[in-house]
Structures are given as structure tokens and as C-alpha cells.
Amino acid sequence: MDMLSIVIIAGIVLICLLSAILGLTRSLDKRARDLQGKDPETARALRETRRNIDRGQSFDPRL
């Protein structure tokens, strides 16, 4: 493979990862809005999860 092919493949992978991450955060917001009337506690937890993702924090089940 030449250098141009590697750069193109890396760009495609980066675009795919960004779209997956943005899709995840949008779906969390949508679910939180949908659940607000039925289950406000779950909606609050989804919003908190979104804030943690935005800050770069992740959930560690060992804690």
C-alpha cells in the first residue's frame, strides 16, 4: 500500500467513528426526551450519561 491509500483509509475510519459517536449522543438525548413524562429518573440518568460522555468520563463497573 502506498501512503495515499493509508491516509484515505484512516480518513474513512475517522469519519465512521465520529458519526457513530455523534449518533450515540443524539440517541441518548432523544430517549431522555421521550422518557421525561413516563420515567423522569431514567431520563435524568440518560442526561447525566450524556454529560459524562461529553466530559470524556466513562462508566467503570468495578468502582
C-alpha positions, 0 to 999 in steps of 0.5 A: 500500500502506498501512503495515499491509500493509508491516509484515505483509509484512516480518513474513512475510519475517522469519519465512521467513528465520529458519526457513530459517536455523534449518533450515540449522543443524539440517541441518548438525548432523544430517549431522555426526551421521550422518557421525561413524562413516563420515567423522569429518573431514567431520563435524568440518568440518560442526561447525566450519561450524556454529560459524562460522555461529553466530559470524556468520563466513562462508566467503570463497573468495578468502582 
